Amino acid sequence: MSKSSLVPARSRLAVKAKAYFALTKPRVIELLLIATVPSMILAQQGMPSLWLIFATLFGGALSAGSANAFNCYIDADIDKVMGRTKNRPLVTGELTMREAMIFAWVIGVGSVVWLALVVNLLSAVLSLIAILFYVFVYTLGLKRRTAQNIVWGGAAGAIPTLIGWAAVTNELSMSAWVLFLIIFLWTPPHYWPLSMRYLEEYKAAGVPMLPVVAKNELVGRQIILYAWGYFASTLLLIPVAQMGITYSVVAVLAGLWFSFESHKLYAEAKKGIPKNPMKLFHASITHLTLLFLAIAIDPLLPF
């Protein structure tokens, strides 16, 4: 076989691999895994072995990737309508529906088997629960039926904290559940500003996100309520997990800042459509990153 005949085949293989990678929604996976390692460090009260961290992250990435691939398969009709999802591989035709389904099953089963054999059974069970919850409860059950879809869908995104904790301790303590609560309450004020930005696209797709079915003022009020609940949950971790000064300072200052930003969005929502709701969306990512960085650093310091 000539060298020239190999180039197109290699190119097609690269395109296919890139499409499979995109099917997992890597940016979402990255966000989920931000919470896993700090949860492990807190559970260990120090640095776990690098092998355990890798094994847990690998299994968690497969789990989240599987859930996202199933989501892309089920929501392919929605993705065709929405501008921000029109380049996903099932819309562009880079992957067939059959290829996506097989891929989702393979990495989903792989995540559960990997975690069961390499980490522990509890982390594997949690991985399975995360996939099933995201696919059946959120994607198939809630997303197209209720404005509270993302509220309960956030539970699936919070499970990586439990997986990280279980990987280290093989149990779930109160601290683990507070970490879960933090991500759970973070999700609505993170996602609803995004929904406000893409309001017309969600309308066209027939997805009843809260900004689609409720007035802007109500959406803004719900955002600040969840933002303050999120802030309270970050403070709850201080006595429950006996956090030190580093985490405590970051939690208080960053929490006040994020709450302030949510109130600014609410003030705009009372007057009409907020000019830049994505500002709070990006602020939520920054806040969560800072918070879990503090969670990771705090147990490593002597104060």
C-alpha positions as CSV (number, residue, x, y, z in Angstrom):
1,M,0.0,0.0,0.0
2,S,1.4,3.4,-1.0
3,K,2.0,6.2,1.4
4,S,-0.5,8.4,-0.3
5,S,-3.3,5.8,0.1
6,L,-2.6,5.7,3.9
7,V,-3.1,9.5,4.4
8,P,-6.9,9.6,3.8
9,A,-7.4,6.5,6.0
10,R,-5.4,8.1,8.8
11,S,-7.3,11.3,8.3
12,R,-10.6,9.6,8.5
13,L,-9.5,7.8,11.7
14,A,-8.5,11.1,13.3
15,V,-11.8,12.7,12.4
16,K,-13.7,9.7,13.8
17,A,-11.6,9.7,17.0
18,K,-12.2,13.4,17.4
19,A,-15.9,12.9,16.9
20,Y,-16.1,10.2,19.6
21,F,-14.2,12.5,22.0
22,A,-16.6,15.3,21.3
23,L,-19.6,13.0,22.0
24,T,-18.4,12.7,25.6
25,K,-18.7,16.5,26.1
26,P,-15.1,16.9,27.4
27,R,-15.7,20.3,28.8
28,V,-18.5,19.0,31.0
29,I,-16.3,16.1,32.1
30,E,-13.5,18.5,33.0
31,L,-15.9,20.4,35.2
32,L,-17.1,17.3,36.9
33,L,-13.6,16.0,37.5
34,I,-12.6,19.3,39.1
35,A,-14.5,18.1,42.2
36,T,-13.1,14.6,42.3
37,V,-9.5,15.0,43.3
38,P,-10.2,17.6,46.0
39,S,-12.8,15.2,47.4
40,M,-10.2,12.5,47.5
41,I,-7.6,14.7,49.2
42,L,-10.1,15.8,51.8
43,A,-11.1,12.2,52.5
44,Q,-7.5,11.2,52.8
45,Q,-6.6,14.3,54.8
46,G,-3.5,14.3,52.6
47,M,-2.5,13.3,49.1
48,P,-3.8,9.8,48.0
49,S,-1.5,7.7,45.9
50,L,-1.1,8.9,42.3
51,W,-2.3,5.5,41.0
52,L,-5.5,5.8,42.9
53,I,-6.1,9.3,41.7
54,F,-5.5,8.2,38.1
55,A,-7.6,5.1,38.4
56,T,-10.5,7.1,39.9
57,L,-10.3,9.9,37.3
58,F,-10.1,7.5,34.5
59,G,-13.1,5.6,35.7
60,G,-15.0,8.8,36.4
61,A,-14.2,10.2,33.0
62,L,-15.5,7.1,31.3
63,S,-18.7,7.2,33.4
64,A,-19.4,10.9,32.7
65,G,-18.5,10.4,29.0
66,S,-20.9,7.5,28.8
67,A,-23.8,9.5,30.3
68,N,-23.0,12.4,27.9
69,A,-22.9,10.1,24.9
70,F,-26.3,8.6,25.8
71,N,-27.5,12.2,26.2
72,C,-26.3,13.2,22.7
73,Y,-28.0,10.1,21.3
74,I,-31.3,10.8,23.0
75,D,-31.3,14.6,22.3
76,A,-30.0,14.5,18.7
77,D,-33.3,16.0,17.5
78,I,-32.8,18.9,20.0
79,D,-29.2,19.4,19.1
80,K,-30.2,19.9,15.4
81,V,-32.4,22.9,16.4
82,M,-30.1,24.7,18.8
83,G,-27.2,26.8,17.5
84,R,-24.8,26.0,20.3
85,T,-25.1,22.3,19.7
86,K,-25.4,22.1,16.0
87,N,-21.8,21.0,15.6
88,R,-22.1,17.9,17.7
89,P,-21.0,14.7,15.8
90,L,-24.5,13.2,15.5
91,V,-25.8,16.4,14.0
92,T,-22.9,16.8,11.5
93,G,-23.1,13.1,10.6
94,E,-19.5,12.4,11.7
95,L,-21.0,9.6,13.7
96,T,-24.0,7.4,13.1
97,M,-26.7,6.8,15.8
98,R,-25.6,3.2,16.0
99,E,-21.9,4.1,16.5
100,A,-22.9,6.6,19.3
101,M,-25.0,4.0,21.1
102,I,-22.4,1.3,21.0
103,F,-19.7,3.8,22.2
104,A,-21.9,4.9,25.1
105,W,-22.5,1.4,26.2
106,V,-18.9,0.3,25.9
107,I,-17.4,3.1,27.9
108,G,-20.3,3.0,30.4
109,V,-19.8,-0.7,31.1
110,G,-16.1,-0.1,31.0
111,S,-16.3,2.6,33.7
112,V,-18.2,0.3,36.1
113,V,-16.0,-2.7,35.5
114,W,-12.8,-0.6,35.8
115,L,-13.8,1.0,39.1
116,A,-15.0,-2.3,40.6
117,L,-11.8,-4.1,39.7
118,V,-9.2,-1.3,40.2
119,V,-10.7,1.0,42.8
120,N,-13.6,-0.5,44.8
121,L,-17.2,-1.7,44.5
122,L,-18.8,1.3,46.1
123,S,-17.2,3.7,43.6
124,A,-18.4,1.4,40.7
125,V,-22.0,1.4,42.1
126,L,-21.9,5.1,42.3
127,S,-20.7,5.4,38.7
128,L,-23.6,3.2,37.6
129,I,-26.1,5.2,39.5
130,A,-24.7,8.5,38.0
131,I,-25.1,7.1,34.4
132,L,-28.6,5.7,35.0
133,F,-29.8,8.8,36.8
134,Y,-28.5,11.2,34.1
135,V,-30.0,9.1,31.3
136,F,-33.3,7.9,32.7
137,V,-34.2,10.5,35.3
138,Y,-32.8,13.7,33.7
139,T,-32.6,13.1,30.0
140,L,-35.6,10.8,29.4
141,G,-37.7,11.8,32.4
142,L,-37.3,15.4,33.3
143,K,-35.6,17.5,30.5
144,R,-38.6,17.8,28.2
145,R,-41.3,17.7,30.8
146,T,-40.5,20.1,33.7
147,A,-38.8,23.5,34.3
148,Q,-37.2,21.8,37.3
149,N,-35.2,19.5,35.0
150,I,-31.8,21.0,35.7
151,V,-32.4,21.2,39.5
152,W,-32.7,17.4,39.8
153,G,-30.4,16.7,36.9
154,G,-27.7,18.4,39.1
155,A,-27.7,15.3,41.3
156,A,-25.9,13.3,38.6
157,G,-23.3,16.0,38.3
158,A,-22.7,15.9,42.1
159,I,-22.0,12.2,42.2
160,P,-18.3,12.6,41.3
161,T,-17.7,14.0,44.7
162,L,-19.1,10.8,46.2
163,I,-17.0,8.6,43.8
164,G,-13.9,10.5,44.9
165,W,-14.6,10.1,48.6
166,A,-15.6,6.4,48.2
167,A,-12.4,5.7,46.2
168,V,-10.4,6.7,49.3
169,T,-12.5,5.5,52.2
170,N,-14.8,2.9,50.7
171,E,-17.7,4.6,52.6
172,L,-19.7,7.8,52.5
173,S,-19.5,10.1,55.5
174,M,-21.4,13.3,56.3
175,S,-18.6,15.3,54.7
176,A,-19.1,13.4,51.4
177,W,-22.8,14.3,51.4
178,V,-22.0,18.0,52.1
179,L,-19.7,18.0,49.1
180,F,-22.5,16.4,47.1
181,L,-24.9,19.1,48.3
182,I,-22.5,21.8,47.3
183,I,-22.5,20.7,43.6
184,F,-26.2,20.0,43.7
185,L,-27.1,23.6,44.8
186,W,-24.5,25.1,42.5
187,T,-26.0,23.7,39.4
188,P,-29.2,25.9,39.0
189,P,-27.4,29.3,39.4
190,H,-24.7,27.9,37.0
191,Y,-27.1,26.6,34.3
192,W,-30.1,29.0,34.4
193,P,-28.0,32.0,33.2
194,L,-26.9,29.9,30.3
195,S,-30.6,29.1,29.6
196,M,-31.4,32.8,29.7
197,R,-28.7,33.5,27.1
198,Y,-30.0,30.8,24.8
199,L,-33.7,31.3,25.6
200,E,-34.9,31.4,22.0
201,E,-33.0,28.2,21.1
202,Y,-34.6,26.3,24.0
203,K,-38.0,27.6,23.0
204,A,-37.5,26.4,19.4
205,A,-36.3,23.0,20.7
206,G,-39.4,22.7,23.0
207,V,-37.3,22.3,26.1
208,P,-39.1,23.9,29.1
209,M,-36.1,25.4,30.9
210,L,-37.2,27.7,33.7
211,P,-36.3,30.9,31.7
212,V,-38.6,29.6,28.9
213,V,-41.7,29.1,31.0
214,A,-41.2,31.8,33.7
215,K,-40.8,35.5,33.9
216,N,-37.3,36.9,34.1
217,E,-37.9,38.2,37.6
218,L,-38.9,34.8,38.9
219,V,-35.9,33.2,37.3
220,G,-33.6,35.8,38.9
221,R,-35.2,35.2,42.3
222,Q,-34.7,31.5,42.0
223,I,-31.1,32.1,41.0
224,I,-30.4,34.1,44.1
225,L,-32.2,31.6,46.4
226,Y,-30.0,28.8,45.1
227,A,-26.9,31.0,45.2
228,W,-27.5,31.7,48.9
229,G,-28.3,28.0,49.5
230,Y,-25.1,27.1,47.7
231,F,-23.1,29.6,49.8
232,A,-24.6,28.1,53.0
233,S,-23.7,24.6,51.9
234,T,-20.0,25.7,51.4
235,L,-20.0,27.1,54.9
236,L,-21.6,23.9,56.3
237,L,-18.5,22.0,55.2
238,I,-16.3,24.0,57.7
239,P,-17.7,22.4,60.9
240,V,-18.6,19.0,59.3
241,A,-15.2,18.4,57.7
242,Q,-13.3,20.5,60.2
243,M,-11.9,22.7,57.5
244,G,-9.0,25.1,58.2
245,I,-8.4,28.8,57.8
246,T,-7.5,28.5,54.0
247,Y,-10.8,27.0,53.0
248,S,-12.8,29.1,55.4
249,V,-11.5,32.4,54.1
250,V,-12.0,31.3,50.4
251,A,-15.5,30.0,51.1
252,V,-16.6,33.2,52.8
253,L,-15.1,35.7,50.4
254,A,-15.8,33.8,47.2
255,G,-19.3,33.1,48.4
256,L,-20.1,36.7,49.1
257,W,-18.8,37.6,45.7
258,F,-20.9,35.0,43.9
259,S,-24.0,36.0,45.9
260,F,-23.4,39.6,44.9
261,E,-23.1,38.7,41.3
262,S,-26.4,36.7,41.5
263,H,-28.1,39.8,43.0
264,K,-26.8,41.9,40.1
265,L,-28.4,39.5,37.7
266,Y,-31.7,39.6,39.6
267,A,-31.7,43.4,39.6
268,E,-31.4,43.3,35.8
269,A,-34.0,40.5,35.5
270,K,-36.6,42.6,37.3
271,K,-36.3,45.2,34.6
272,G,-36.4,42.9,31.6
273,I,-34.0,40.5,29.9
274,P,-30.5,40.7,31.5
275,K,-27.8,42.1,29.1
276,N,-25.1,39.5,29.9
277,P,-26.4,36.5,31.9
278,M,-23.3,34.6,30.8
279,K,-21.3,36.7,33.2
280,L,-22.8,34.8,36.1
281,F,-22.4,31.5,34.2
282,H,-18.7,32.1,33.9
283,A,-18.5,33.4,37.5
284,S,-20.1,30.1,38.7
285,I,-17.3,28.1,37.1
286,T,-14.6,30.4,38.5
287,H,-16.2,30.1,42.0
288,L,-16.5,26.4,41.9
289,T,-12.9,26.0,40.8
290,L,-11.6,28.3,43.5
291,L,-13.7,26.5,46.1
292,F,-12.5,23.0,45.3
293,L,-8.9,24.2,44.9
294,A,-9.2,25.5,48.5
295,I,-10.7,22.1,49.5
296,A,-7.7,20.4,48.0
297,I,-5.1,22.7,49.6
298,D,-6.6,23.0,53.0
299,P,-5.9,19.4,54.3
300,L,-2.3,19.8,53.0
301,L,-1.6,22.8,55.2
302,P,-0.8,22.7,59.0
303,F,-3.4,25.4,59.8
